[in-house]
Amino acid sequence: MSRISLFDSPFLLGFDQVAQTLDRLSKSGGDGYPPYNIEQVASNGLRITIAVAGFSADELNITLENNQLMIRGKQTDDGERVYLHRGIAARQFQRTFVMADGIEVRSADLNDGLLGIDLVRPDASTRVRNIEIKSSAKDKSRRGASKALPVGRAEQEAS
């Protein structure tokens, strides 16, 4: 069965990557570990705060690849300890955030079991660019045969 997508429209050229991103997001698991917050800290700044209690900076890894921010944590189990009750598991995790083009990771810090990642969203600027239209020599010879006149003069000469 083929899948029909909103992005298959001929008016949405080059949006196949957006469709892939949405597909990847829909397939991602709903695992709530570790919990996180996303807050706006300035007009163009964001901060992701992830609760990583029990993890040291050496046990955490942050990578950015193809607009995908990936945070991984892996704790090693200390085999020398004998637990009578173990409620805090040495557990690994992977948390992924898909980011828009242009968002930059500024810094990351670990304080009191909270991993903070600061992001900056650049100001949106309007880009206007004129595109030059090139023509072949055949088109130039046809154009030379009929003289183009401004609209006002063409109407005067016709009368």
C-alpha positions as CSV (number, residue, x, y, z in Angstrom):
1,M,0.0,0.0,0.0
2,S,1.4,3.4,-1.0
3,R,1.3,6.2,1.5
4,I,-0.1,9.6,0.4
5,S,1.5,12.6,2.0
6,L,0.6,16.2,2.1
7,F,4.1,16.9,0.8
8,D,3.5,15.1,-2.5
9,S,1.9,18.3,-3.9
10,P,3.7,19.8,-6.9
11,F,3.6,23.2,-5.1
12,L,5.8,22.0,-2.2
13,L,9.1,21.4,-4.0
14,G,12.0,20.3,-1.8
15,F,9.9,19.6,1.3
16,D,10.7,15.8,1.3
17,Q,13.1,16.3,4.2
18,V,10.3,17.8,6.2
19,A,8.1,14.8,5.5
20,Q,11.0,12.5,6.6
21,T,11.4,14.5,9.8
22,L,7.7,14.2,10.6
23,D,7.8,10.5,9.9
24,R,10.8,10.1,12.2
25,L,9.0,12.0,15.0
26,S,5.8,9.9,14.7
27,K,7.9,6.7,15.0
28,S,9.9,7.9,18.1
29,G,8.9,6.2,21.3
30,G,6.9,7.9,24.0
31,D,9.5,7.1,26.7
32,G,9.3,9.8,29.3
33,Y,12.8,9.2,30.7
34,P,14.5,11.4,31.4
35,P,12.0,14.2,31.9
36,Y,12.9,17.6,30.4
37,N,11.7,21.2,30.0
38,I,12.1,23.5,27.1
39,E,11.9,27.2,27.9
40,Q,12.4,30.4,26.1
41,V,15.1,32.5,27.8
42,A,15.3,35.4,25.4
43,S,13.6,36.6,22.2
44,N,15.9,34.3,20.2
45,G,17.1,31.9,23.0
46,L,15.9,28.5,24.1
47,R,17.1,26.3,26.9
48,I,16.5,22.5,27.2
49,T,16.8,21.3,30.8
50,I,17.0,17.5,31.3
51,A,16.8,15.8,34.7
52,V,19.9,13.5,34.8
53,A,20.3,12.8,38.5
54,G,23.1,10.4,39.2
55,F,24.9,11.0,35.9
56,S,28.3,12.7,35.8
57,A,29.5,14.8,32.9
58,D,31.7,11.9,31.7
59,E,28.6,9.6,31.4
60,L,26.7,12.0,29.2
61,N,27.2,12.7,25.5
62,I,25.7,15.4,23.3
63,T,25.9,15.3,19.5
64,L,24.3,17.3,16.8
65,E,23.9,15.6,13.4
66,N,21.7,16.6,10.5
67,N,19.6,19.0,12.7
68,Q,19.1,16.3,15.2
69,L,20.3,17.0,18.8
70,M,20.9,13.7,20.5
71,I,21.6,13.4,24.3
72,R,22.8,10.0,25.5
73,G,23.6,8.9,29.0
74,K,25.2,5.6,30.1
75,Q,26.0,4.7,33.6
76,T,28.2,1.8,34.5
77,D,27.1,-0.5,37.3
78,D,29.5,-0.6,40.3
79,G,29.9,-4.3,40.9
80,E,31.5,-3.8,44.3
81,R,28.4,-2.5,46.0
82,V,25.9,-4.9,47.6
83,Y,22.3,-3.5,47.5
84,L,19.6,-4.5,49.9
85,H,17.1,-2.4,47.9
86,R,17.8,-0.9,44.5
87,G,15.4,1.8,43.5
88,I,17.8,3.9,41.5
89,A,18.8,1.9,38.5
90,A,22.0,2.4,36.5
91,R,20.1,3.0,33.3
92,Q,21.1,4.4,29.9
93,F,19.0,6.7,27.8
94,Q,18.8,8.5,24.6
95,R,16.7,11.7,24.1
96,T,16.5,13.2,20.6
97,F,15.3,16.7,19.6
98,V,14.8,17.6,15.9
99,M,15.8,21.2,15.4
100,A,14.9,23.7,12.7
101,D,17.5,24.9,10.3
102,G,19.7,27.7,11.7
103,I,19.3,26.8,15.4
104,E,22.7,26.7,17.0
105,V,23.8,25.0,20.2
106,R,25.7,27.6,22.3
107,S,26.6,25.7,25.5
108,A,25.8,22.8,27.8
109,D,26.2,22.6,31.6
110,L,25.5,20.1,34.4
111,N,24.4,21.5,37.8
112,D,22.6,19.7,40.6
113,G,21.5,16.8,38.4
114,L,20.1,19.0,35.7
115,L,21.7,19.1,32.2
116,G,21.1,22.5,30.6
117,I,21.6,23.0,26.9
118,D,21.4,26.6,25.5
119,L,20.2,27.1,22.0
120,V,20.1,30.3,19.8
121,R,17.6,30.8,17.1
122,P,18.8,33.4,14.6
123,D,16.5,36.3,13.7
124,A,14.5,35.6,10.6
125,S,15.4,37.9,7.8
126,T,13.6,38.3,4.5
127,R,15.7,37.5,1.5
128,V,14.8,38.9,-1.9
129,R,16.9,37.9,-4.9
130,N,16.4,38.6,-8.5
131,I,16.9,35.7,-10.9
132,E,18.5,36.5,-14.3
133,I,16.6,35.0,-17.2
134,K,19.0,33.7,-19.9
135,S,17.9,33.2,-23.5
136,S,19.4,31.3,-26.4
137,A,20.6,33.0,-29.7
138,K,17.4,31.7,-31.5
139,D,15.2,33.6,-29.1
140,K,17.2,36.8,-29.5
141,S,16.8,36.7,-33.3
142,R,13.0,36.4,-33.0
143,R,12.9,39.3,-30.6
144,G,14.9,41.5,-32.9
145,A,12.2,41.1,-35.7
146,S,9.4,42.6,-33.6
147,K,10.2,45.8,-31.8
148,A,8.9,46.0,-28.3
149,L,7.4,49.4,-27.4
150,P,6.2,50.7,-24.0
151,V,2.5,50.3,-23.5
152,G,1.6,54.0,-24.0
153,R,3.5,54.3,-27.3
154,A,2.2,51.1,-28.7
155,E,-1.4,52.4,-28.2
156,Q,-0.5,55.7,-29.9
157,E,1.0,54.1,-32.9
158,A,-1.9,51.7,-33.3
159,S,-4.4,54.7,-33.7
